[in-house]
C-alpha cells in the first residue's frame, strides 16, 4: 500500500529529528484581513469549482466544467464560484460562456493571491475540484471538497483531512493513476467521463 506523501515526509523528518512529532494536523488559519470583495452577502449556498491544474492531464475542459457548474445550480440552487490562477482566466471565461446558467457564476479566477484564496475557500459551503492546490487549501481551511482524480493517485496525494474529503474516480481504466502530466491519448477520459450526476 503506498504511503501518503505527507506521512512519508513526516516519517523522514522524524528520522532526522527523532523528537519531531509524527502526529499530522493539516490546517490553515483564515485571516479576516485577507477578505476579498465580490461574494454576495446572505445565506445563499456558495459552491466553488476549479477545473484547472498545472498538469494538462489533471484538467477538466471548460465544456465539461460548464456541465458540472450547471448541474450544481440545478441540484442545489447555488451560486458557483470559479477559482484559479491568472493564466486560467480564458478557461474560466470559456466555461461561463458554455453554461446554461451563466448568471449564477461568480468568476474569481485570477483575482486572488494565496491569502485571499484561503479566505475565499473558507467562505464556500463546498468545493468541487480536480487534483490541485486549491483542493488541498480548501481541505486545510475546513471546507468540504469533492476532488476528481484520474492521472494522480489519491492514496499518495489526496488532501489530508479525510473527514471533509470525497474522492471521485472513474473505475475500470487500464491507464488510471498513470502519473503523466500530459494524457497519452490527448483527452483525459479519466476525468472527462466521470458522470456529472456522481459529482453533484
For each residue, the residues with C-beta under 8 A, 3 or more apart:
1: 155
2: 153 155 156
3: 7 8 11 156
4: 7 8 155 156 157 158 160
5: 8 9 156 157
6: 9 10 24 26 160
7: 3 4 10 11 22 24
8: 3 4 5 11 12
9: 5 6 12 13
10: 6 7 13 14 20 22 24
11: 3 7 8 14 15 22
12: 8 9 15 16
13: 9 10 16 17 20
14: 10 11 17 18 20 21 22
15: 11 12 18
16: 12 13 20
17: 13 14 20
18: 14 15
19:
20: 10 13 14 16 17
21: 14
22: 7 10 11 14
23:
24: 6 7 10 160
25:
26: 6 139 140 159 160 161
27: 140 141 142
28: 118 137 140 141
29:
30: 34 118 119 122 141
31: 34 115 118 119
32: 35 119
33:
34: 30 31 115 116 118 119
35: 32 116 119
36: 39 108 111 112 116 119 120
37:
38: 106 108 111
39: 36 46 81 106 120 123
40: 44 46 79 106
41:
42:
43:
44: 40 78 79
45: 76 77 78 79 125
46: 39 40 78 79 81 123 124 125
47: 72 76 78 79 80 81 124 125 126 127 128
48: 80 81 82 83 120 121 124 126 127 128 129 134 138 143
49: 65 68 69 72 80 81 82 83 127 128 129
50: 82 83 84 127 128 129 130 132 134 135
51: 59 60 61 62 64 65 68 84 91 95 130
52: 59 84 85 88 91 130 132 134
53: 56 58 59 130 131 132
54: 58 132
55: 58 59 151 181 182
56: 53 59 181 182 183 188
57: 150 151 178 180 181 182 183 188
58: 53 54 55 130 131 132 150 151 152 188 191
59: 51 52 53 55 56 91 130 188 191
60: 51 64 65 68 130 148 191 192
61: 51 64 65 192
62: 51 65 66 91 92 94 95 97 98
63: 66 67 94 95 98
64: 51 60 61 67 68 191 192
65: 49 51 60 61 62 68 69 91 95 98
66: 62 63 69 70 95 96 97 98 99 100
67: 63 64 70 71 196
68: 49 51 60 64 65 71 72 128 196 199 200
69: 49 65 66 72 73 80 82 95 99 101 104 105
70: 66 67 73 74 99 100 101
71: 67 68 74 75 196 197 199 200
72: 47 49 68 69 75 76 78 80 128 200
73: 69 70 76 77 78 79 80 101 104
74: 70 71 101 200
75: 71 72 200
76: 45 47 72 73 200
77: 45 73
78: 44 45 46 47 72 73 104 125
79: 40 44 45 46 47 73 104 105 106
80: 47 48 49 69 72 73 104 105 106
81: 39 46 47 48 49 105 106 108 120 124
82: 48 49 50 69 92 95 96 105 106 107 108 109
83: 48 49 50 108 109 112 117 120 121 127 134
84: 50 51 52 88 89 91 92 109 110 134
85: 52 88 109 110
86: 89 109 110
87: 110
88: 52 84 85 91 92 109 110
89: 84 86 92 93 109 110
90: 93 94
91: 51 52 59 62 65 84 88 94 95 109
92: 62 82 84 88 89 95 96 107 109 110
93: 89 90 96 97 107
94: 62 63 90 91 97 98
95: 51 62 63 65 66 69 82 91 92 98 99
96: 66 82 92 93 99 102 105 107
97: 62 66 93 94 102
98: 62 63 65 66 94 95
99: 66 69 70 95 96 102 104 105
100: 66 70
101: 69 70 73 74 104 105
102: 96 97 99 105
103:
104: 69 73 78 79 80 99 101
105: 69 79 80 81 82 96 99 101 102
106: 38 39 40 79 80 81 82
107: 82 92 93 96
108: 36 38 81 82 83 111 112 120
109: 82 83 84 85 86 88 89 91 92
110: 84 85 86 87 88 89 92
111: 36 38 108 116
112: 36 83 108 116 117 120
113: 116 117
114: 117 118 137
115: 31 34 118 119
116: 34 35 36 111 112 113 119 120
117: 83 112 113 114 120 121 134 137
118: 28 30 31 34 114 115 121 122 137 141
119: 30 31 32 34 35 36 115 116 122 123
120: 36 39 48 81 83 108 112 116 117 123 124
121: 48 83 117 118 124 127 134 137 138 141 143
122: 30 118 119 141 142 143
123: 39 46 119 120
124: 46 47 48 81 120 121 127 138 143
125: 45 46 47 78 143 144
126: 47 48 143 144 145 146
127: 47 48 49 50 83 121 124 134 135 138 143 144 145 146
128: 47 48 49 50 68 72 145 146 148 199
129: 48 49 50 132 134 135 138 145 146 147 148
130: 50 51 52 53 58 59 60 135 147 148 191
131: 53 58 135 147 148 149 150 151 152 154 157 158
132: 50 52 53 54 58 129 135 136
133: 136 137
134: 48 50 52 83 84 117 121 127 129 137 138
135: 50 127 129 130 131 132 138 139 145 147 159
136: 132 133 139 140 159 160
137: 28 114 117 118 121 133 134 140 141
138: 48 121 124 127 129 134 135 141 143 145 159
139: 26 135 136 143 145 159 160 161 164 165
140: 26 27 28 136 137 159 160 161
141: 27 28 30 118 121 122 137 138
142: 27 122 164
143: 48 121 122 124 125 126 127 138 139 164
144: 125 126 127 164 165 166
145: 126 127 128 129 135 138 139 159 164 165 166
146: 126 127 128 129 166 168 199
147: 129 130 131 135 154 158 159 165 166 167 168
148: 60 128 129 130 131 168 169 191 194 199
149: 131 152 153 154 158 167 168 169 190
150: 57 58 131 169 170 176 188 190 191
151: 55 57 58 131 176 177 178 179 180 181 183 188 190
152: 58 131 149 156 157 177 179
153: 2 149 156 157 177 179
154: 131 147 149 157 158 167 169
155: 1 2 4 158
156: 2 3 4 5 152 153
157: 4 5 131 152 153 154
158: 4 131 147 149 154 155 165 167
159: 26 135 136 138 139 140 145 147 165
160: 4 6 24 26 136 139 140
161: 26 139 140 164 165
162: 165
163:
164: 139 142 143 144 145 161
165: 139 144 145 147 158 159 161 162
166: 144 145 146 147
167: 147 149 154 158
168: 146 147 148 149 194 198 199
169: 148 149 150 154 176 190 194
170: 150 173 176 189 190 191 193 194
171:
172:
173: 170 176 189 190
174:
175: 178 184 185 190
176: 150 151 169 170 173 190
177: 151 152 153
178: 57 151 175 184
179: 151 152 153
180: 57 151 183 184
181: 55 56 57 151
182: 55 56 57
183: 56 57 151 180 186 187 188
184: 175 178 180
185: 175 188 189
186: 183
187: 183 192
188: 56 57 58 59 150 151 183 185 191 192
189: 170 173 185 192 193
190: 149 150 151 169 170 173 175 176 193 194
191: 58 59 60 64 130 148 150 170 188 194
192: 60 61 64 187 188 189
193: 170 189 190
194: 148 168 169 170 190 191 198 199
195: 198 199
196: 67 68 71 199 200
197: 71 200
198: 168 194 195
199: 68 71 128 146 148 168 194 195 196
200: 68 71 72 74 75 76 196 197
